[in-house]
Amino acid sequence: MRPAFGVGRHCPGSDPRTLALLPLVALVLACSLCARSQERADGRSASKDKSSREQSPPAQPIPFSHKKHASTAGIGCDFCHHNPEPGNDMSIPTAGECMTCHSEVAVDKEAIRQLARFAKSNQPIPWVRVYSVPAFVFWSHRTHAEAKIVCAACHGEIAQMDQTTRATSVTTMGGCVACHKRNEVTTGCQSCHENQSSKLMR
């Protein structure tokens, strides 16, 4: 007669060899779940980055072609965009600065007439922003320029654009981290969020 369960027999789960394997099994399961979770997160991030890159260019108050200025006319980025202290931002030329050239160039075009009206009234051109960095992120154009990061790395082939379009995911966390990894620089939180953290601690 076979002994009743628990009488002269051990529960399979109580075998010391089986028990010794339990932590390993748990670890494998945890790693598998983590990997699946990361794959889903990466998929969502890739989809979000793709959609951000594929946005149509916003309608601007005056038509402006970087291609015509930078590629055809050969005007360098820093001729129009300066990097004032403390170096975080690049400037956008005023209508008056644009008229330095356009008082003689293409003066018969309606867009230039409109530009002249902005300059005469000393009113800023209400350009629609294409890229923006969240307020909780510290970011400096100068730091990246000094590291020899070219404009196209963040703004795409803007010198070939007739309309300024968002061409990269540079203003997303995923875009920043991916670029930092490619260039083998820090991806630590403090590199982008240090200043805001310091303010919160005060």
C-alpha positions as CSV (number, residue, x, y, z in Angstrom):
1,M,0.0,0.0,0.0
2,R,1.4,3.4,-1.0
3,P,1.9,5.7,2.0
4,A,-0.5,8.6,2.3
5,F,0.7,12.0,1.2
6,G,2.7,13.5,4.1
7,V,3.2,10.1,5.8
8,G,6.6,8.8,5.0
9,R,6.9,11.1,2.0
10,H,8.1,14.6,1.4
11,C,6.1,17.3,-0.3
12,P,7.9,17.9,-3.7
13,G,8.2,21.6,-2.8
14,S,10.0,20.8,0.4
15,D,13.0,19.1,-1.3
16,P,16.1,21.2,-0.3
17,R,17.3,21.1,-3.9
18,T,14.1,22.5,-5.2
19,L,14.0,25.2,-2.6
20,A,17.6,26.2,-3.5
21,L,16.5,26.9,-7.0
22,L,13.6,29.1,-6.1
23,P,15.6,32.4,-5.8
24,L,17.1,31.7,-9.3
25,V,13.7,31.1,-10.8
26,A,12.4,34.3,-9.2
27,L,15.4,36.2,-10.6
28,V,14.8,34.9,-14.1
29,L,11.1,35.8,-14.0
30,A,11.9,39.3,-12.7
31,C,14.4,39.9,-15.4
32,S,12.0,38.6,-18.1
33,L,9.2,40.9,-16.8
34,C,11.7,43.9,-16.7
35,A,12.8,43.2,-20.3
36,R,9.2,43.0,-21.5
37,S,8.4,46.2,-19.7
38,Q,11.4,48.0,-21.2
39,E,10.5,46.7,-24.7
40,R,7.0,48.2,-24.3
41,A,8.4,51.5,-23.0
42,D,10.9,51.7,-25.9
43,G,8.1,51.0,-28.3
44,R,6.0,53.8,-26.9
45,S,9.0,56.1,-26.9
46,A,10.0,55.3,-30.5
47,S,6.4,55.9,-31.6
48,K,6.2,59.2,-29.7
49,D,9.6,60.3,-31.1
50,K,8.5,59.3,-34.6
51,S,5.3,61.3,-34.3
52,S,7.2,64.3,-33.0
53,R,9.5,64.2,-36.0
54,E,6.7,63.9,-38.5
55,Q,4.8,67.0,-37.5
56,S,3.9,69.4,-40.2
57,P,5.6,72.7,-40.2
58,P,3.6,75.4,-38.4
59,A,2.2,78.3,-40.3
60,Q,4.5,81.3,-39.8
61,P,3.6,85.0,-40.0
62,I,6.1,85.5,-42.7
63,P,7.4,82.8,-45.1
64,F,11.0,82.1,-44.4
65,S,13.4,79.7,-46.1
66,H,16.5,78.5,-44.4
67,K,17.4,76.8,-47.7
68,K,17.4,80.1,-49.6
69,H,19.5,81.9,-46.9
70,A,21.9,79.2,-45.7
71,S,22.3,76.9,-48.7
72,T,21.7,79.1,-51.8
73,A,23.1,82.4,-50.4
74,G,25.7,80.6,-48.2
75,I,24.9,82.6,-45.0
76,G,26.3,80.9,-41.9
77,C,24.0,80.2,-38.9
78,D,25.9,82.6,-36.7
79,F,25.4,85.5,-39.0
80,C,21.8,85.7,-38.0
81,H,21.7,83.7,-34.7
82,H,23.9,84.9,-31.9
83,N,24.6,83.3,-28.5
84,P,24.3,86.0,-25.9
85,E,25.3,85.5,-22.2
86,P,24.9,83.2,-20.4
87,G,24.8,81.2,-23.6
88,N,21.7,79.0,-23.1
89,D,19.8,80.4,-26.0
90,M,20.4,81.4,-29.6
91,S,18.9,84.7,-30.7
92,I,16.4,85.2,-33.5
93,P,17.1,88.3,-35.6
94,T,14.7,91.2,-35.2
95,A,12.9,92.6,-38.2
96,G,15.3,95.5,-38.1
97,E,18.3,93.2,-38.4
98,C,16.7,91.4,-41.3
99,M,16.1,94.7,-43.0
100,T,19.9,95.3,-42.9
101,C,20.0,93.1,-46.0
102,H,16.5,93.3,-47.2
103,S,16.5,97.1,-47.6
104,E,18.1,96.2,-50.9
105,V,17.4,92.5,-51.4
106,A,14.0,91.2,-52.8
107,V,12.3,94.5,-51.8
108,D,9.5,94.0,-54.3
109,K,8.3,90.8,-52.6
110,E,5.2,90.9,-50.3
111,A,6.9,89.0,-47.6
112,I,9.7,91.6,-47.5
113,R,7.1,94.4,-47.5
114,Q,5.5,92.8,-44.5
115,L,8.9,92.4,-42.8
116,A,9.5,96.1,-43.4
117,R,6.2,97.0,-41.7
118,F,7.3,95.0,-38.6
119,A,10.6,96.8,-38.6
120,K,9.0,100.3,-39.1
121,S,6.6,99.7,-36.2
122,N,9.5,98.1,-34.1
123,Q,7.2,95.2,-33.4
124,P,8.6,91.6,-32.9
125,I,7.8,89.1,-35.5
126,P,5.4,86.6,-33.9
127,W,7.3,83.5,-35.1
128,V,5.7,80.1,-34.0
129,R,8.2,78.1,-32.0
130,V,9.2,74.8,-33.5
131,Y,11.4,73.4,-30.7
132,S,11.0,74.1,-27.0
133,V,12.8,72.7,-24.0
134,P,10.6,72.1,-20.9
135,A,11.1,74.6,-18.0
136,F,12.4,71.8,-15.7
137,V,15.3,71.0,-18.0
138,F,18.6,72.9,-18.0
139,W,20.0,73.1,-21.5
140,S,22.7,75.3,-23.0
141,H,23.4,76.0,-26.7
142,R,26.9,77.1,-25.8
143,T,27.8,73.9,-24.1
144,H,26.8,71.9,-27.1
145,A,28.5,74.3,-29.6
146,E,31.7,74.2,-27.6
147,A,31.5,70.4,-27.8
148,K,31.5,70.8,-31.6
149,I,27.9,69.6,-32.0
150,V,26.7,70.9,-35.3
151,C,23.3,72.6,-35.7
152,A,22.0,69.7,-38.0
153,A,22.5,67.2,-35.2
154,C,19.6,68.7,-33.3
155,H,17.7,70.6,-35.9
156,G,18.0,68.2,-38.9
157,E,19.2,69.3,-42.3
158,I,17.7,72.8,-41.7
159,A,19.9,74.3,-44.4
160,Q,17.8,72.4,-46.9
161,M,14.4,73.4,-45.5
162,D,12.1,75.8,-47.2
163,Q,9.9,75.6,-44.1
164,T,11.3,75.1,-40.7
165,T,10.1,71.7,-39.5
166,R,10.7,69.6,-36.4
167,A,13.1,67.0,-37.8
168,T,14.4,65.3,-34.6
169,S,13.3,64.3,-31.1
170,V,15.9,66.5,-29.6
171,T,13.6,68.1,-27.0
172,T,12.4,64.7,-25.6
173,M,14.2,62.9,-22.8
174,G,14.7,59.9,-25.1
175,G,16.3,62.1,-27.8
176,C,18.7,63.7,-25.4
177,V,19.8,60.4,-23.8
178,A,20.3,58.7,-27.1
179,C,22.5,61.6,-28.3
180,H,24.5,61.6,-25.1
181,K,25.1,57.8,-25.4
182,R,26.2,58.2,-29.1
183,N,28.7,60.8,-28.0
184,E,29.7,58.9,-24.9
185,V,28.9,61.7,-22.4
186,T,27.0,61.6,-19.1
187,T,23.4,60.6,-19.0
188,G,23.1,61.3,-15.2
189,C,20.1,63.2,-14.0
190,Q,22.1,66.1,-12.7
191,S,23.5,67.0,-16.1
192,C,20.1,68.3,-17.2
193,H,18.1,68.7,-14.0
194,E,20.7,70.0,-11.6
195,N,19.7,73.6,-11.6
196,Q,16.1,72.9,-11.0
197,S,16.9,70.5,-8.2
198,S,19.1,73.0,-6.5
199,K,16.2,75.6,-6.6
200,L,13.8,73.1,-5.1
201,M,16.3,72.3,-2.2
202,R,16.5,76.0,-1.2
